Amino acid sequence: MTISDRMPDSIDIYAFFDAVVKQDAVRLRSFFEPDATIVWVNTNEVFTVDEYIRANCEYPGDWQGRIEDVQCYLCFHDYNRITVVAKVWDGKNNASRVVSFIELGNTENELIQSMVEYWGDVGEPPEWRQKLAIGKRYRDEK
């Protein structure tokens, strides 16, 4: 049995990410349990679903993005934890990577019960590290 065979049928993580990037409030709401919590660790914030949707959909700019990796984790004989790594950018030299740790609820429709996200800016290594002349490019960025 493969991960895709055991991946939750009711959540399409790519459709969820598309709703996030397109700032589509109606579609976003459909992915969450009503009492879900969302944490943005970097800024020490916890949101209700309504607050998260507002913060996401009112974030300035037109955004694009792509999922770079998805991992599903077995817990209690079913996949109910998903880790997503993605890149988001606005076409104006603003880009971030996000790692999302998603836990699905225990209902039949397997909606998001909690999500913890880490957002980090995409950019060049700091000057002090460039001066050390260590490391090399991991990959070419868009």
C-alpha positions as CSV (number, residue, x, y, z in Angstrom):
1,M,0.0,0.0,0.0
2,T,1.4,3.4,-1.0
3,I,1.0,6.8,0.8
4,S,-1.3,7.9,-2.0
5,D,-3.5,4.9,-1.2
6,R,-3.7,5.9,2.4
7,M,-3.8,9.7,2.0
8,P,-7.0,11.2,3.3
9,D,-9.6,11.1,0.6
10,S,-11.4,14.2,1.7
11,I,-8.5,16.7,1.8
12,D,-6.7,17.7,-1.4
13,I,-3.6,19.4,0.0
14,Y,-2.9,21.0,-3.4
15,A,-6.4,22.5,-3.6
16,F,-5.9,23.8,0.0
17,F,-2.5,25.4,-1.0
18,D,-4.1,26.9,-4.1
19,A,-6.8,28.5,-2.0
20,V,-4.2,29.9,0.4
21,V,-2.1,31.5,-2.5
22,K,-5.2,32.8,-4.3
23,Q,-6.5,34.2,-1.0
24,D,-9.9,32.5,-1.6
25,A,-11.7,32.9,1.7
26,V,-14.7,30.7,0.8
27,R,-12.6,27.8,-0.4
28,L,-10.2,28.2,2.6
29,R,-13.0,27.8,5.1
30,S,-14.1,24.5,3.6
31,F,-10.8,22.9,4.7
32,F,-11.0,23.6,8.4
33,E,-12.9,22.2,11.4
34,P,-14.9,25.1,12.9
35,D,-12.8,25.1,16.1
36,A,-9.4,24.7,14.4
37,T,-6.3,26.6,15.6
38,I,-3.6,28.0,13.4
39,V,-0.2,29.0,14.7
40,W,2.4,31.2,13.0
41,V,5.4,30.4,15.1
42,N,7.8,33.1,13.7
43,T,5.5,35.9,14.8
44,N,4.2,34.1,18.0
45,E,0.5,34.3,16.9
46,V,-2.4,31.8,17.2
47,F,-5.5,32.3,15.2
48,T,-9.1,31.0,15.0
49,V,-10.2,29.9,11.5
50,D,-11.9,33.3,10.9
51,E,-8.8,35.2,12.1
52,Y,-6.5,33.1,9.9
53,I,-8.6,33.5,6.8
54,R,-8.7,37.3,7.4
55,A,-4.9,37.5,7.9
56,N,-4.3,35.4,4.9
57,C,-6.8,37.0,2.5
58,E,-6.0,40.6,3.5
59,Y,-2.2,40.1,3.2
60,P,-1.1,42.6,0.6
61,G,0.0,41.6,-2.9
62,D,-0.8,39.1,-5.6
63,W,0.8,35.8,-4.6
64,Q,2.0,32.7,-6.5
65,G,3.4,29.5,-5.1
66,R,4.3,25.9,-5.4
67,I,4.4,22.9,-3.1
68,E,7.9,21.5,-3.0
69,D,7.2,18.5,-0.7
70,V,4.4,16.7,1.0
71,Q,4.8,14.0,3.7
72,C,1.9,12.1,5.3
73,Y,2.3,10.4,8.7
74,L,0.5,7.4,10.1
75,C,-1.1,7.9,13.4
76,F,-3.7,5.4,14.9
77,H,-3.8,3.4,11.6
78,D,-4.6,6.3,9.4
79,Y,-2.8,9.2,7.9
80,N,-3.8,12.2,9.8
81,R,-0.7,14.3,9.9
82,I,0.6,16.1,6.9
83,T,3.8,18.2,6.5
84,V,3.9,20.6,3.5
85,V,6.9,22.5,2.3
86,A,6.2,25.3,-0.2
87,K,7.5,28.5,-1.7
88,V,5.4,31.6,-2.1
89,W,6.3,34.7,-4.0
90,D,4.8,38.0,-5.3
91,G,6.8,38.8,-8.4
92,K,8.4,41.8,-6.6
93,N,11.4,40.1,-5.1
94,N,9.4,39.0,-2.1
95,A,9.6,35.3,-1.5
96,S,9.2,33.0,1.5
97,R,9.3,29.3,2.2
98,V,6.7,27.9,4.5
99,V,6.7,24.6,6.4
100,S,3.2,23.6,7.5
101,F,2.4,20.9,10.0
102,I,-1.2,20.0,9.6
103,E,-3.2,17.7,11.8
104,L,-6.6,16.4,10.6
105,G,-9.6,16.1,12.9
106,N,-11.1,12.8,13.9
107,T,-14.3,13.3,11.9
108,E,-15.3,11.4,8.7
109,N,-14.5,14.4,6.5
110,E,-10.9,14.8,7.8
111,L,-10.8,18.6,7.9
112,I,-7.8,20.5,9.4
113,Q,-8.0,20.6,13.2
114,S,-4.7,22.4,13.7
115,M,-1.9,23.8,11.6
116,V,1.5,25.1,12.8
117,E,3.5,27.1,10.2
118,Y,7.0,28.4,10.0
119,W,7.6,31.2,7.4
120,G,11.0,32.2,6.4
121,D,12.3,34.7,3.8
122,V,14.1,33.4,0.7
123,G,17.3,35.3,0.1
124,E,21.1,35.3,-0.1
125,P,23.2,34.1,2.9
126,P,24.1,36.9,5.3
127,E,27.3,38.9,4.4
128,W,29.2,37.5,7.4
129,R,28.7,33.9,6.1
130,Q,29.5,34.9,2.5
131,K,32.9,36.3,3.8
132,L,33.7,32.8,5.2
133,A,33.5,31.4,1.7
134,I,31.8,28.2,2.9
135,G,28.8,26.3,1.5
136,K,27.6,26.4,-2.0
137,R,24.2,27.0,-3.7
138,Y,21.7,24.3,-2.9
139,R,19.7,25.0,-6.1
140,D,18.9,27.9,-8.5
141,E,15.9,29.8,-7.4
142,K,13.2,31.2,-9.6
